[in-house]
Structures are given as C-alpha cells and as structure tokens.
Amino acid sequence: MQKRTKTLIDTGISRREALLGLGGGGFTLLGGCASTGRPADVDAAFTSGVASGDPTQTSVVIWTRAYSPEVTSVPVAFEVAEDAAFQTIVRRGTALASAARDYTVKVDIESLAPGKRYHYRFTAGQNVSPAGQTRTLRDTSGQSVRLAVASCANFGSGFYNAYRAIAERPDLDAVIHLGDYIYEYGPDGYDGETGKRIGRIAEPAHDTVTLADYRARFASYRRDPDLQAAHAAAPFITIWDDHETANNSWMGGAANHKEDTQGSWEARCEAALQAYFEWMPMRDPKAGMAAKTLTRTYDFGDIASLIVIESRLTGRGEALSLNGVTDPEAFEAGPLADPARTMLGTPQEAWLDGELRRSAAAGKAWQVLGNQTVMAPMRTPDYTAILPEDMMAAIQAKGGYSARWIERSKLGLPVNLDSWDGYPAARERLLTSALEAAANLVVLSGDSHMFWANDLYRDSDSAFAGVEFATGSLTSPGGYENLTSDPRIFDIAAKAIPEKNRGVRFANVKDKGFILLTLTQETAQAEYVRVSTILSQDFEISTFLTAQSRRGADGKASELGLSVSG
C-alpha cells in the first residue's frame, strides 16, 4: 500500500477546477454516502481494492471500501484522471464512508467522454488505494465491442485463475458477470472439502443468512487479489443469480432456505440485496423501485444493446421437481407446459419486449440478453444405454442421487428444470418477442458450470430466433464432476448432448474459464477460454472454441458457425 505525505484534497478550488467539475460537480454520491467538508484524515485500510461498473456513454460508478472499525465514519477522497500518472485530473471530491454502509463508497462519475479510458484512486488519511482503470461505453464512432463474460465463482472450489486472466486482457470494454458472484454455503456445504484441501475457506463459517453474514462473505471474497485485479482492470456489469441469496431461489423462497431455522425469506432477501448493492460497483435502485427489480439496458453505439434481466426474485415461480415422474408425456403436457409459469413475471416480460423493439428499431446490430440460466432446450440422453458397463456399475453401486439421476435419464426429460427448460411457455414468449421485434438476439448465460454454444429455435414452428453463448464457471464444479470421478464421462456427455438436442451445437462439461465476446456491425463472435487448473495458481489459458453468428446482406443474423481449437 502506498503512503502519502499530505492529504489529497486541497482546501481551495480554482476557477479552472470549478469549470472542470473539480469543486463538487460532475459526480453523484451513491448508496447513502454523504458529502463532507472534513479532510480525509482517517488512516482507513483499502483491503478490498477498488472497482468500477454500471458504465454509460458519459458516466461510470467507482467503488472502494475504507475500513476502520474504530470509528463510525471515514472521509474518503477520490480522484479520476485521464492518465495513469494522475497528471490530468478530471474529477475529485470527498465522500463519507460509514459503518451503516459497511464502510463502502460509491461515486457516480458523470459528464465524461464516450468510449474513453479513465484512471481512479481513493485516499483515506495517509493511505492511498490501488489505482483502477475504467472506461465509458462507446458511442456510434466505435467499430467493435470487447466483453468478458463470467459466472459462478465459488470461493472454496478453486483459485480465481480465470479472474486473473480477465485482468490481464488489455482490450476489454467491460466484464459481464451473470451471477453467483458469491455462494451462501458454509465450509461444510457445497464443495467444502475442496476448500479445506486447498486452504480457501470463506467467512463466516456458516451459511449466510443475516446482513452481517452477507457483508462478511463479500469481504472475504473481495480480499482475493485476483478478483481485485479483475475489478481494477475494467468496469463490471453485474446481475445476481441464485447464490447471492440462496440456492435455487425464486419469488417465495429457495431450496437452501429453511423458514423454521433461518427466519423469513423476505428478511433474508433484504439482507442479501442490501449487501449486494453496498459491495457491487453499480447504481442503487431508483426511487420507488424495489431492489429486486434489477433491469437495465446498456447501449454500445450502433453495435449492440445489452439488456440485463432479473430472473430469480421478481417473477419466477417455484421450480418443478422430477421426483416421482413416471409418465413424461403427461408431465410435459401438464404442469411443465402451464403458461402461467414464468421466469420474469408479466411486467418484466413487457419491459423486455419493449427494449428488444426499441433497440432493433434504432438500428442496433445486436440485441444481447444478459441472462442467468441456459435458455436452449436440453434433454437428457439415455445414459443407461451409452455409458460403459464398468462406469454404469460404479454409479449404481454409489447409489444416492447419482444412481437416481442416471436411471431417470431414460425418460428423456429436460436436464435442468431450474433453467428456462423448466419454464417453456415463458421461453416461447421471449423468443416470440425477439422474432416479432426483428431482433438479432444473442443470449448470454451462466449458471450451469458448463460451456455451451447453442442455436435458439421457437418451439411452435422451429423458427430460428437467435444464438446463445453460455459460459462455464470460474471455479464452481459441474454436475458431471459430482456424478462420477471417472473422467470418461466428460467426453461421453459432450458428444451425447448435442446429438440429442438440435439446438446444442457444442458442449464442454469439464473445463473452467470464461467467454470473450467481440461484437461488430457484421459479427457476434465468442471465444471460449479455459484455464488449465483451478487447484493451483500455476496455470495456462487456451481458447478451445470460437463460435460466430454473422449478419447477412438483409441484416439478419445467421445460425452459429463453429471453429474447434482442441
């Protein structure tokens, strides 16, 4: 940590500084942070690094945490500059971090130039934070957009090598994080044995339920230097999935929530979302809007609109279960097909329909959906017929969930009813909206802990409706890892799933990593990047697939073309 010999903010503001917005203009303090005339004279620690996010063409949010538990408030000075040496300052000010907001600071830096890189830092007393770099969204002069797409980062499952690889990309406009940024489990829960083996145990030492729990979990994750590096390298655009609250969450509860011992679901959600907005570099909900309603659109010039949806807490009904299903046709024609089952809720469906139409009518080349769970239909192959006899015998001998899952694969039902496959009527409505808007739909997905490249077709008439780039996890284990320790399962599943499902063009159910998405007027291209290991910090990265959709002369997007790199 750097040391300073004088405070960052002078008491006098020159006329030039006032014109530049250095005297208190050009920014808005967020999250309950108050402006203050006090000097930044408390030596608070910047143990969580810095971050930026929620960019527009003329603004971006910068964030830090100035932790000093001996006091209830900490004056924190900030600077934003055009250069890494901080010679050309464009914004500066002072905010008051308080214990009421877990000592976090969020500032919306306004009236910036489009498509431009900026540098920022904070000061508290003699301590200076690490410097971060950020950038605003490109306007119509931009020729391409470069984004990293990431999801699912269970702390105990492995080292954040993929975050480090993202941090080392010099060309990113933003990082899109599709959720499961934190996990709610204690060290004896999900993949806890791995965490104990490699020495990665997040605090607190139990499931997160209260505000103090969720704050401690965010603080534990954000002490990781690789995650700090990723945040310092580029602005993040984020949405939660389920684990920011609890596993398989929906409007009325979650699979990993017990009212009798953990209190009300509403209280837990309120605590989780308060911590989320405190710790993430993003604007707070607008006045009068519920925190759960986290829908936003980011326009990247004429190239794309990134439309971010909330598919957990706003309108999602409880997921169905396959337990006890013996008649797949009756199940699919009955409860699964119920048109009242929704992922987004009617108001959000209408909002999304309007955003797709607005973007397409404005001539944006691509309508990109920031979405949590896999959208393409995906039915389970009959693994009882294709697994080697010795693997099948070992799974049956293991018993429990693995044996039941393999046996149920004979029914050919959807793989995951917590994804869009569990809400087919809602998916049909979404794809119909895209088709009627004449949108070039690109769906970004996470959650499954596996990589997919999919074409999307409307169920009713098989009309091509868009493409899906689904990222694997940063660290979290996939389902096939839990099914069996036999490594042959990965190649068997990667071959069988595309053969079973028309829209699934490619599957990788083993590796960890992220997607690099490049958008131009002509193409939407996804490079699928894997890290060689997450159990050691000595790792390599490689691109194993490139998938591309291309706009034709009529402006309509094509089905995916694939290039497999090994």
N, C-alpha and C positions, 0 to 999 in steps of 0.2 A: 504494500500500500504506500502511495506517495505521501510525502509530508509537505505542508505549506508553511511558509513563514509569515504570511499575512492573510487576512480574510479575502475572499474572492470579490465581494461586492463593495465598491466604494460608496460613500455616502452621497456624493454629488452626481447628478445626471446632467450631462452636457446637452446642448440643443441638438447636436448630431445624434447623440444616443436616443433622445426622445423621438426624433424622426425615424430612427431605425427600430423603434419599439422596445428600446432597452430600459425604459423608465417605467415599466409596468404594463405596457401594451403588448399586443402580439401573442398573448398566451392566456389560457384559462386554467385555473387550478381545479382539479377534479377530485372526486371521492371524499369530499368533506375537508380537503386540505385548505387551510386559511392562509391568506397573505399576511405577511408580518414585516414590521419595520425593524425587528430585532436582528442584530448581526448573527451570522452563522457561527456561533462561538462554542457550541457543544461538540466535543470530540466523539461523535457517534460513529459506529462501525458500519461499513458497507459490505457486510458478509454475504449478501445475496446478489451482488453485482448490480448491473444496470440492464434495462430492457427498453424497447420501443415497440409500438404497434398501432393498430387501427388506423393505417395511413389513408389520407385522401390526396387529391392532387395539390392541395395547398396547406395541409396540416398533418401532424403526427403526434402521438402521445409518447412521452418519455416517462420512465419509471425508475425508482430505486426504493430501497429500504434503508433508513438511517436509524440503526438500532442502538438505543441507550436506555436500558431498563431502569436506570437510577432516576430518570426524570420522566415526566408525563408528556413533554413536547420537545421537539428538536427543530430549530430553524435550519433549513437546508437551502443552500444557494445552488443555482443551476446556470449553466452556460450552453448555448448552442452556437456552433461555428460552421463556417464553410470549409474549413481546413482542419486537418488532424493536429496541427500545432496550435490551434485556437488563437490564431492571429487576427482572423476576420470574424468577429463575434456578431451574430445577427439577433440573438435573444439572450437576455439574462434576467434573473429575478430571484426571489426568495419565497419559499413555501414553509409552512409549519407542519411537520410530521408529528402525529400524536399517537399515544397508546390506544386511543379509541379506534384507530385505523391500522393497528399493528405496526406503527411507525413507517408505513408506506407513503410514498409521494408519487402522485401522477399529475403531469402537466401537459395540457393540450397546446402544442406549439403551432401557432396559426400564421396565416399570411406568408407562407413560404412559396418558393418557386416549384412548378411541377417537374417531376422526374429528376429531382436533384438530390445528391447525397449530402448529408449533414453529419456533423460530429457533436457529441454532447457529453457532459460530465456534471457531477454534483460535488459540493463541498459541505462538510459539517465540521466546524472548528478547524483543527489542523489537518484533518483527513480529507483526502480527495479520492473520489470513487475511480474505478477503472473508467476509461473512455469508451463510449459506444458509437457506432455509426448507424445511421438510418437513412431512409430516403422516402420522398413523396412519390405518389403514383404518377405514372407517365400521362401526358396529355396526348392530343392527336398527332403530335410530331414523333411519338415513339414508334419504332419499327418492330419491336419484339418485346415480350414479357417473359421473364425467367423466374420461376417459383419453385421452392422446395415444398413437398407435400409429405407430412409426417403424422404419425398416430401411435398411440398405445405404448407408453414408456414406464412399465412397472419397474420401480427403482431396484427392487431386490432380484430381478431376473437377470440383470447383467449390467455391464458398463455402458455408458452413453457414448459409444464409439460413433454411432450414426449422427448424434448431435455434433460431435467434433468434426465429422466430415462435412456436415452442413455449414459449420462455422468457417471452414476453410474454403468455401466457394466464394470467389470474389465478385460474382456476377449476378447475385440474387436481388430481385426487386422486393421479395417478401418471402416469409415462411408461412405456409398454411398449416395450422395444427388442427386436425379434425377430431381431437378429443382423447380422453383417457390420458391426460397430461399428468395427473396423479392417480393413484389407486388407494382405495379406502381401507384395505386389509391391514391387520397387524402382522407381525413377523411369523406367527403360526398359521397364517392364512395362505392365500394364493401364492404358489411358488416360493413359499417361505424358506424351504430347505436350501434352495439355490442361494438366496440372500445370505443365509447363515454360512454357507460354504465359502462364498467369495467376500464376505465381510461387508455386505451392503444391506443394512437394516435401517429402515426409515423410522422416524419418530412420528407420533408416540407409539408405544409398544402395545397397541391395541387398535381395533377398528376406529376410524374417525367418525364421531357422532356429533360432538359439540363444536361450537365456533373455535374454542381453544384447540381442539383436536385438529380441525382442518387447517388452522393457521400454522400449527406445528408441523403438519405434513408438508405444506407448501414450503416452509422454511427449510425443512430437511432436504427436500428435492433441490431447492434453489442454491444450496451450498455446493452442489456438484459443479466442478469447474468446466466440464464440457457443456452442460446445459447453460451455464453463464456465458460461455463463449458463443454459443449459437444465438442467444438473445442479444449479445453485444454486436453481432455481425450484421443483423438485418431486422427489419420490423416484422413482428408476428401478427397474423390474422388468425384468431382462435375461436373455436366453439367447443363447448363441452360435449362429451358423450355420457355414458352412464357412471363411470367410476369416479368422476368428480363429485358425485353424490353417493351412489351405491350401485352394486352390480344389477344389471337388467332393470334399470329404473324406468318408471312410467308415471303418468299423472298422479296415480293414487298410491304409489309405494315402490318397492323394489324387492328383488329376490333376496338380497342381502340386507334386509331391514326387518327387524322384529319389534313391533309396537310394544309388546309387553315388557321388554328389557331395554329398548333403545328410545322409547318415547315416540312422539308423533312424527309422522313422515314430513308434515309441513314444517315442523320446527327444525328437523334435520336438513331439509332442503334450504330453508332460510339461512341456516348457519353455513352450509356448504357454499351457497352462492355469494354470501357476503364475503367470505374468504376469497372466493374466486375473483370477484371484482376488486378486492383490495390488492391481490397479488399479480393480476394479469395486466399487461400494458394496453388498456383499452378504455374507451369511454364508458361511463356508468349508464344505466338505463335512463331514457328520457323521462322527464317529469310526467307522472301519471301512468307510466308504463310499468307493468310487472317485470321484475328481474328475469323471470323465466322466458320472457318474450324477447329472445335474442336473435332478431332477424336483421340483416344488414346487406347492402349491396355496394360493391367496390367497382368503379369503372376505370378500366385501363385504356384510356383514349378510345380509339375506334376498334381496338383489337378485341376486347372482351369485357363482359360484366361478370364479376364473381359474386354470386348470390348465395349468401350463407343462411342456412335454415337451422331451426331448432327442432329436433325430432324425438326428444325424450320427455320433457316436463310440461310442454304446452298443450299438446293434443293427443298424445299417444295413449291408446288403450292397453290393457294388460296383455302380455304375450300369451298365446295359446300354448298348450303342452301336448306333446305326442304320447305321453304316458297313457297306456290303455287303448290307444288307437289300433284297431284290428281291421277296420274297413276303410282303406284310404280314400276310396271314391266318395263315400258318404261324408267323411271328414272334410274333403276339399270342396264338395258341393254345398256343405252346410256351414259350420262355424267359420271355416277359413275364408269362404267367399263372401261373408257378410259385408255389404257395402258400408255399413256403419262403422266398421273397424277403420281406424285412422292412425296415421303416424304423426300428422302435423296439426290436425284439427281444422275445421272449416274456415275460420278466419285466416289462418296461415296459408292454406291451400289457395284461397282467393288472392292473398297478397303475392304469392309466388307466381300465380298465373299472370297477374298484372306486371310483375317485374320481367318475366320472360317476354311478354308482349312489348313492353317499353323498350327493352334492350334490343330486340330484333328490329322493331320499327325505327330505332335510332341508327341502325346500320352497324351495330357492333358485330364483329365477325363471329364471335363465340359467346354462348351463354353457359357459363361454368357454374356448376352447383357444388357448393361446399357442404357436404353431406356426411353423416356419420357412418351408417351401416351399408353393407353391399346391397346394390339395387337389382342386379341381374338375377333372373330366376336360376336357381341352382338346386337340382335334385340329387339325392344321394345315389351313387352307383351301388349295385348289389355286391358288397364286398365279400359276402359269403361265397360268391361264385368265382371271385378273381384273386383272392389272397392265397398265397402259398399255404399248403396244408400245415406246415410247421408253425407259421405265423398265426394262422387261424386257431390252432390248438392252444398256443400260448395265450392268446387273448381270451379264449374261452376258460382256460384254467385260471387266469387272473380274475375273472368274474367281475361283478360290480357293474359300474356304468359302462366301461369299455365293452364288455360282453353284450350288454343290452343294446348298445348303440350299433354294434356290428350286426346283431340279429335283426334289428329294426331296419337296417339298410335294405333289406329285401323288399320293403314296401315301396321304395322309390319316392318317398315324400321329400319335401324341401329340407335342406340341410339345417337351416337355422331360422326358427320362427321368431327370433328377436330382431332379425333383419327385415328388409322390405318383403321377403318371401312370406312373412307372417301377416302381411297386410296387402294382399294382391290387388284388391279393389282400389286402395289408395295409390298404389303404384300405377295402376291403369289410368287413374285420373291425372296423375302427374305427367305421364308420358303423353296423354292426350293434350294436355295444356301445351307441352313443348311442340307437338306436331301442329296444333292449331295456331300457335304463335309463329310458325315457320322458324323456330329456333334451331341453331346448331348446338345441340345440347352436349356438354361434356360434364359427366358426373364424376366427382372426386369422392372416394370412400376410404374408410379405415375399418376399425373395429374387429375384423376377422383374424388379424395377426397373420395374414397370408396375402400374397400378391396375386392380383387378377387383372387381366385385360379382357374387357367384355364389350360386345355389341348389344345394344338395347333395342328390343322389339316390343311393340304393343301386343298384348295377348290376343285381343279380339280379332285382329286382321294381319298380324305379323309385320306391320309396317315398321320400317327402320326408324327409330326415334332418337338415337344418339349413341354415344360411346361412354364407357366407364373405365377410369383408371383407378384401381383400388390398391392402396399401399399396404405392404406388410407392416409389422410392428417395428418399433425402435428396439424393444427388448422383450416384450411380453410373449410367452410361449403360445404356439398354435395348438389347435385341437389334436392334430395327428401326433404331436410330441407327447401328449397325455394318453393317447390311445395305446401306444406300444413303444418300446425302446428299440425296436427293430428298424434300422434306417431304411430298409427297402420300402417302407410304407410311403415315403415321400415321393419317389418316382412312380409308384403304383397309383397313388391318388392324383398326381399331376397329370398323368395320362388318362385316367378313367373319367375324371370330372369333365374335361372338355368334350370327351367322346359322348358323354351322357347328355350334355346341355348345349344346345345350338349356339347360344349367345356367348358362352365362355370360350374365348379364343386362346387363352393361355393361363396356366396356373403354376404358382410356385408356393408350396405349402410348408417350406422349410426355413428359408432364409429371413434375416432381419435387415432392415435398411429403410429406404425412403424412395420417393419418386422425384425426379427433376422434370418439371413441366415447362415446355417452351411454346409460347403462343405467338403466331404471326397472323397476318391477314389471310395467309394461304393454308397454314397447317396448325394442328394441335398435336404436339409430339411429347410423349412421355418416355423418359429414360428410367429404367428400373435399376436401382443401385443397391447392392448388398454389401454388408461388412462381413469379413471372413470369420469373426468371432465376437461374442459379447462377454465371454468369460475371462478375457484378458484384455489389457489395454494396448497390447501389441497386435495390431490388426492391419488389414489391407482392404481397399474398396475396389469394386468392379461393377461394371454395367452388364447385366445379363440379358436384357431385353430392351428393344426400342419399339414402341407402338405409336402409330401415327394415323390421324384422320386428316384428310385433305379436302379443302373446298374446291368444287368444280367451277366451271365457267358460269353456271347458274347460281353460284353462291351457296349451294347445298353441300353439306359435309358427307364424306364417304364413310363406309364401314372401315374397320381397322385394317391397316397393313402392318405386319409384324416382321421384325428382324431379330432373331435369337442369337445372342453372342456367346452362349455357352453356359 
